Amino acid sequence: MNYEIEKKYLVSDFNVMFEAMKRDFGKYTIKSKSGFWFANNFDGMELVLDIDKPKFSKKGVCIIKDIGEFEIPEIDFQYIRLRIVNNEKFIITFKNKNIVNKIEQNTEYEFDTDSDTFSRIANYLKENNLIFYYNIKESYEFEKDDLKIELSKFNNLQNCYLEVELVGEEEEKLVKKLEFELGKFKIYNIKEEPRSYMELSKNENRVQFKNTRLSNYSKDAVKELDKILSGSKI
């Protein structure tokens, strides 16, 4: 288990921010990340704009735990996320999110898997659960010691966002360290953004989602997931 402590910012100008990150943090890596968020407490008739408080019950957790042979507690989580990085890395994340003083303080169990295990878990999730949110992003990642800085563009958002993140086992120490590190980001033209990417997407795409049922949204998301998997090294 890890604690993930994260702060998100709205970036007004990607190019300006990118040059500032290169100047101040040096080398970076570019990653294409496709993420799919699953829950099993919806029946699919909900409107996408009304989706709130997702949950992935421990019954489903137990099944995925057995498929992947993961060491995780058999408890409810807010969601399970499938993530594909650069069409070659496959990650399963069990997560509970919490916002404290506009900082995300998340508890997560995250596993890198082989392609076969990932496919079997994906097949189970597609058949028995719903995707309530997904995104595809191009991220420019910088690192300083154990601090990760991620500048990203999204397929479903007009704006770019900056995430500053620490991961570790001692939550209190991580929060204090992140608060210290964030003081260095006051020089940049960025704005705090406490809302989740799902909330941002629903707000920005409100007209598109006005009459969209979750079942239809999830079907489209599954098609996207299948398309990515068919073109990945799987």
C-alpha positions in Angstrom: 0.0 0.0 0.0 1.1 3.5 -0.8 -0.1 7.0 0.1 -0.2 9.3 -2.9 -0.1 13.0 -2.1 -0.8 15.3 -5.0 -1.6 18.9 -5.9 -3.1 19.8 -9.3 -2.9 23.2 -11.1 -4.5 24.7 -14.2 -1.8 25.8 -16.6 -2.6 29.0 -18.7 0.1 28.4 -21.4 1.5 25.0 -22.0 4.5 26.1 -24.0 5.6 28.7 -21.4 5.2 26.2 -18.6 7.0 23.5 -20.5 10.0 25.8 -21.0 10.0 26.7 -17.3 9.9 23.0 -16.3 12.8 22.2 -18.6 14.8 25.2 -17.3 14.1 24.4 -13.6 14.0 20.6 -13.6 16.0 19.4 -16.6 15.4 16.1 -18.3 11.9 14.7 -18.9 10.1 11.7 -20.4 7.1 11.8 -22.6 4.4 9.2 -21.9 1.1 8.4 -23.5 -1.4 7.3 -20.8 -4.8 5.8 -21.3 -6.8 5.4 -18.1 -10.2 3.7 -17.5 -12.1 4.1 -14.2 -14.4 1.2 -13.2 -17.2 1.1 -10.5 -19.9 -1.4 -9.8 -22.5 0.6 -7.8 -24.3 2.0 -10.9 -26.9 0.4 -13.1 -26.1 2.3 -16.2 -29.3 4.3 -16.4 -27.8 7.2 -14.6 -27.0 10.3 -16.7 -23.3 10.9 -17.0 -23.7 14.4 -15.5 -25.3 12.9 -12.4 -22.5 10.4 -11.7 -21.2 10.8 -8.1 -19.6 8.7 -5.4 -18.4 5.7 -7.4 -17.7 2.5 -5.5 -16.1 -0.8 -6.3 -17.3 -3.4 -3.9 -15.1 -6.0 -2.1 -16.8 -8.8 -3.9 -15.4 -7.6 -7.2 -12.1 -6.8 -5.5 -11.8 -10.5 -4.4 -12.3 -11.7 -7.9 -9.7 -9.4 -9.4 -7.4 -10.2 -6.5 -7.6 -13.9 -7.4 -7.1 -13.3 -11.1 -4.0 -11.2 -10.6 -2.8 -12.9 -7.4 -2.5 -9.5 -5.8 -1.8 -8.9 -2.1 -4.6 -6.4 -1.2 -7.2 -6.2 1.6 -10.7 -7.4 0.7 -12.4 -4.1 1.2 -14.5 -1.6 -0.8 -12.6 0.9 -2.9 -13.9 4.0 -4.7 -12.8 2.6 -8.0 -10.4 0.4 -10.0 -8.4 2.0 -12.8 -6.8 0.3 -15.7 -3.9 2.2 -17.2 -1.9 1.6 -20.4 1.3 3.5 -20.7 3.0 3.9 -24.1 1.0 0.9 -25.3 3.4 -1.4 -23.5 3.1 -1.0 -19.8 -0.1 -2.3 -18.0 -1.1 -1.1 -14.5 -4.0 -2.0 -12.2 -4.8 0.5 -9.4 -7.2 0.1 -6.5 -7.8 3.6 -5.1 -9.6 5.6 -2.4 -9.4 9.3 -2.8 -9.6 12.1 -0.3 -9.2 15.9 -0.5 -7.7 17.7 2.5 -6.9 21.4 2.2 -7.1 21.2 -1.6 -4.5 18.4 -1.6 -5.3 14.9 -2.8 -4.4 12.4 -0.1 -5.0 9.0 -1.7 -4.6 5.5 -0.5 -3.8 3.1 -3.3 -2.7 -0.4 -4.2 -1.0 -0.4 -7.6 0.4 -3.3 -9.6 2.3 -3.5 -12.8 1.0 -6.6 -14.6 1.9 -8.8 -17.6 -0.2 -8.4 -20.7 -2.1 -11.7 -20.2 -3.1 -10.8 -16.6 -4.1 -7.4 -17.7 -6.3 -8.8 -20.5 -8.1 -11.2 -18.2 -8.8 -8.5 -15.6 -10.0 -6.2 -18.4 -12.3 -8.8 -19.7 -13.9 -9.4 -16.3 -14.3 -5.7 -15.7 -15.9 -5.1 -19.1 -18.4 -7.8 -18.6 -19.5 -7.1 -15.0 -18.9 -3.3 -14.3 -19.2 0.1 -15.9 -16.6 2.7 -16.9 -17.7 5.9 -15.3 -14.7 8.0 -16.6 -11.8 7.6 -19.0 -9.1 9.8 -20.4 -6.1 9.7 -22.7 -3.3 12.1 -21.9 0.1 13.0 -23.1 2.3 13.7 -20.1 5.7 15.3 -19.8 7.2 14.0 -16.6 10.0 15.6 -14.6 11.5 14.3 -11.4 13.5 15.8 -8.6 14.6 13.3 -6.0 11.3 11.6 -5.1 9.1 14.5 -6.3 7.3 13.9 -9.6 6.0 16.7 -11.7 3.7 15.9 -14.6 2.6 18.4 -17.3 -0.3 16.9 -19.3 -2.6 17.5 -22.3 -5.9 15.6 -22.3 -8.2 14.3 -25.1 -11.3 15.6 -23.3 -10.1 18.9 -21.8 -9.1 22.1 -23.5 -6.7 23.2 -20.8 -3.4 21.6 -19.7 -2.7 20.7 -16.1 0.3 20.3 -13.8 0.4 17.7 -11.1 3.0 17.7 -8.3 3.1 14.3 -6.5 4.9 12.4 -3.8 4.3 8.7 -3.1 5.4 6.9 0.1 4.3 5.0 3.2 4.1 7.7 5.8 1.2 10.0 5.0 2.0 12.8 7.5 5.6 13.2 6.4 4.5 13.2 2.8 2.0 16.0 3.4 4.6 18.2 5.1 7.2 17.6 2.5 4.7 18.3 -0.4 3.6 21.6 1.3 7.2 22.6 1.5 8.0 21.7 -2.1 4.8 23.5 -3.3 6.3 26.8 -2.1 8.7 26.7 -5.0 5.8 26.6 -7.5 4.5 30.0 -6.5 6.7 31.7 -9.1 4.7 30.1 -12.0 1.6 31.3 -13.7 -0.6 28.4 -12.5 -3.9 28.2 -10.6 -4.9 25.6 -7.9 -7.5 23.1 -9.2 -9.0 20.9 -6.5 -11.6 19.3 -8.9 -11.0 15.8 -10.2 -10.5 15.3 -14.0 -13.9 13.6 -14.1 -15.5 16.8 -12.6 -13.6 19.0 -15.0 -14.6 16.8 -18.0 -18.3 16.8 -17.0 -18.3 20.6 -16.7 -16.4 21.2 -19.9 -18.4 18.7 -22.0 -21.8 19.4 -20.4 -23.6 20.0 -23.7 -22.3 16.7 -25.1 -23.2 14.7 -22.0 -26.6 16.4 -21.4 -28.7 13.3 -22.3 -26.0 10.6 -22.2 -26.7 7.5 -20.1 -23.8 5.9 -18.3 -24.4 2.6 -20.1 -23.8 4.3 -23.5 -20.8 6.2 -22.2 -19.3 3.0 -20.8 -19.9 1.2 -24.1 -17.9 3.9 -26.0 -15.2 3.7 -23.4 -14.9 0.0 -23.8 -14.6 0.4 -27.5 -11.7 2.8 -26.9 -10.1 0.4 -24.4 -10.4 -2.5 -26.9 -8.9 -0.3 -29.7 -5.9 0.6 -27.5 -5.4 -3.0 -26.4 -5.5 -4.3 -30.0 -2.8 -1.8 -31.0 -0.6 -2.4 -27.9 2.1 -4.9 -27.3 -0.3 -7.4 -25.8 
